[in-house]
Structure formats: C-alpha cells, structure tokens
Amino acid sequence: MRSRYSAFVRHDAAYLQKTWSRTTRPARIDFPSRIWTGLEILGTTGGTAFHTEGTVEFNAHYTTGIQHENSTFTRESGEWVYVAAL
C-alpha cells in the first residue's frame, strides 16, 4: 500500500498498472490534481505469507482534504496486487 501511495504521489502509472489486478486494472490512470501530504494506515486484515487476500484501511492526506479508503488486495502470480476499494 505504501508503494502504491508513493506511485500516486510521483504519477508513476507504470508501477500502478503493474501492481493492479488484471481483473480490475483500468486501461489508463488519470491522476487527480492533488498535492499529497501523507499516508495513515488505519488497519489491515490478512496479507501475511499465509494469506491470499487482504485489506488495508487508510487515510491519504492531501492539502485540502483526506481520501479514506478500505482497499482489497490479492495475490496474482505470487505478488500482492490491488483489486478495488470497498
């Protein structure tokens, strides 16, 4: 999750595509015009070496607000990838 947040900050579309599930990956990533100021992880479920799915609840702070999300992740070809927001 932290690496994906950093990719949004840097507008690194290639990394986001690589870490997005094949089943939900968009053809194009549009970056919001926000200045990101920090990431706060609120909680997680699953996500260990023994799991195939997990969630991350977080607040992504930007200059004029907060984006709250609970994201789902799964393993594809042994790698953790983002699926969708709940």
C-alpha positions in Angstrom: 0.0 0.0 0.0 2.8 2.4 0.8 4.5 1.8 -2.5 1.2 2.5 -4.4 0.7 5.7 -2.4 4.2 6.8 -3.4 3.4 5.9 -7.0 0.3 8.2 -6.9 2.5 11.0 -5.5 5.1 10.6 -8.3 2.4 9.9 -11.0 4.1 6.6 -11.7 1.4 5.0 -13.9 3.6 2.1 -15.0 4.1 0.9 -11.3 0.4 1.3 -10.6 -0.6 -0.8 -13.6 2.0 -3.4 -12.6 0.5 -3.6 -9.0 -3.2 -3.6 -10.1 -5.1 -6.8 -10.5 -5.6 -8.0 -14.1 -9.3 -8.3 -13.3 -9.9 -4.7 -12.4 -6.9 -2.8 -13.9 -8.0 0.3 -15.9 -6.6 0.9 -19.4 -5.5 4.4 -18.3 -4.8 6.1 -15.0 -5.9 9.7 -14.5 -4.1 11.4 -11.6 -6.2 13.8 -9.5 -4.8 17.3 -9.2 -3.9 16.9 -5.6 -0.8 17.6 -3.5 -0.5 14.5 -1.3 0.9 15.2 2.2 0.9 11.8 3.9 -0.5 8.3 4.3 -2.0 6.9 7.5 -2.7 3.2 7.7 -5.7 2.6 10.0 -5.9 -1.2 9.9 -5.2 -4.3 7.9 -6.6 -7.8 7.6 -4.9 -10.9 6.1 -1.9 -10.0 3.9 0.7 -12.4 5.5 2.7 -15.1 3.7 -0.1 -17.5 4.7 -2.9 -15.5 3.1 -4.1 -15.0 -0.5 -6.3 -11.9 0.2 -6.1 -8.9 2.5 -7.4 -5.4 3.1 -5.8 -2.1 4.0 -7.9 0.7 5.5 -6.1 4.1 5.2 -6.4 7.9 5.0 -4.4 9.5 2.2 -4.0 13.2 3.2 -3.8 16.0 0.7 -3.6 19.8 1.1 -7.4 20.3 1.1 -8.7 17.0 2.5 -8.5 13.3 3.2 -9.2 10.3 0.9 -10.5 7.5 3.1 -10.4 4.0 1.6 -10.6 0.4 2.5 -8.7 -1.4 -0.3 -8.7 -5.1 -1.1 -5.6 -6.9 -2.3 -5.0 -10.4 -3.6 -2.1 -12.5 -4.8 -1.5 -13.0 -8.5 1.5 -15.0 -9.7 2.8 -14.7 -6.1 2.7 -10.9 -6.0 0.3 -8.7 -4.0 -1.9 -6.6 -6.2 -4.6 -4.0 -5.7 -8.2 -5.2 -6.6 -10.6 -2.5 -5.6 -11.9 -0.1 -2.9 -14.6 -1.4 -0.6 
